[in-house]
C-alpha cells in the first residue's frame, strides 16, 4: 500500500509496503529502495545486519543495539500479538525511558511516518 503523507526529505521515510517488503525513500534523495521484512529503520539509518527474525526472542545484543539508537519510542511491527516475552521487552525499554508500541505492519508504517513528520526520534523494527 502506498502512503500519501507529506514528504520529509531529510529523513528516511516509508513510501509503501506490502506483505513481504517495505519501500523506503532514502534521506536527502528521491531514491526508493525496497527492503524485505526483517530490518530496523530510523530517520537516519537503515539497519539490515541485525537479527530481528524472531521478535519474541531478541538477543541481548539486539536489545542493546536498539537502546543505543537513543529513541523516544520503538515501534515493533509484528503480527504476533502481545505475548509475555513482548511485555517483558516493553518493560525493559520503558524502564530506560524509551516508549514501546507493538503494531501491525500497516499501523506501524503510518505511525512511523507521522512521528517522523514531527521530527521525533523513532525506531521502527520490522519483523518478518
VENKATA-V913408 format. One line per field, one symbol per residue. burial: + if it has 16 or more other C-alpha atoms within 10 Angstrom, else -. A space follows every 10 residues. Layout:
burial: ???
This chain:
burial: -------+-- +++++++--- +++++++--- -+---+++++ ++++-+---+ ++--++-+-- -----++--- +-++++++-- -----+--++ -++----+++ -++-++-+++ +++--++--- ++++++++
